[in-house]
Amino acid sequence: MRNKQTGMTVLGMLFIGVVLVFVAFIAMKLAPAYIEYGSVRQIMSAMAQDPSVQTMTPEEIRDSFDRRADIDNVNSIAGRDLEISTDNGRTVIDADYTVKVHLLGNISALMDFKASTGG
């Protein structure tokens, strides 16, 4: 009596390995942009909780953001890119920005991010 062998072939394992390496490569290229976005969200959260922001001028708010961004090594957005408005007497700061990440050859990923001090 012969037992039928089951399992993966070498080509099947090679194909799965190539796919996993490609996915890992893409994740490693995109991760820094998402980590930086997390830093921008933390900055915006800290600014929303800072009561002195409500009395600052737009230029002072932009300078405060730039100082915080320097500490957190944020390079994709600067204070000059912030949209500052007032909603019911409360200062609202919005940050909308785009990050373009070169992947390989002529292929790039374009990611849009949005953070705000408003609800």
Residue pairs with C-beta under 8 A, 6 or more apart in sequence:
8 16
26 103
26 109
29 101
29 102
29 103
29 109
30 101
30 109
30 111
33 76
33 99
33 101
33 111
33 113
34 111
36 73
36 74
36 75
36 76
36 99
37 113
37 115
39 69
39 72
39 73
39 74
40 69
40 74
40 76
40 77
40 95
40 113
40 115
41 115
42 72
43 65
43 68
43 69
43 72
43 74
44 93
44 95
44 115
44 116
44 117
45 117
46 68
47 53
47 61
47 64
47 65
47 68
47 93
47 117
48 93
48 117
53 61
53 64
53 91
53 93
53 117
54 90
54 91
56 64
56 91
58 84
61 79
61 82
61 84
61 91
61 93
62 78
62 79
62 80
62 82
62 84
63 79
64 79
65 78
65 79
65 82
65 93
66 78
66 79
69 75
69 77
69 78
69 79
76 97
76 99
76 113
77 95
77 97
81 95
81 97
82 93
82 94
82 95
83 93
83 94
83 95
83 96
84 91
84 92
84 93
84 94
85 91
85 92
85 94
86 92
87 118
91 117
92 116
92 117
92 118
93 116
93 117
93 118
94 114
94 115
94 116
94 117
94 118
95 113
95 114
95 115
95 116
96 112
96 113
96 114
97 112
97 113
98 110
98 111
98 112
98 113
99 110
99 111
99 113
100 108
100 109
100 110
100 111
101 108
101 109
101 111
102 108
103 109
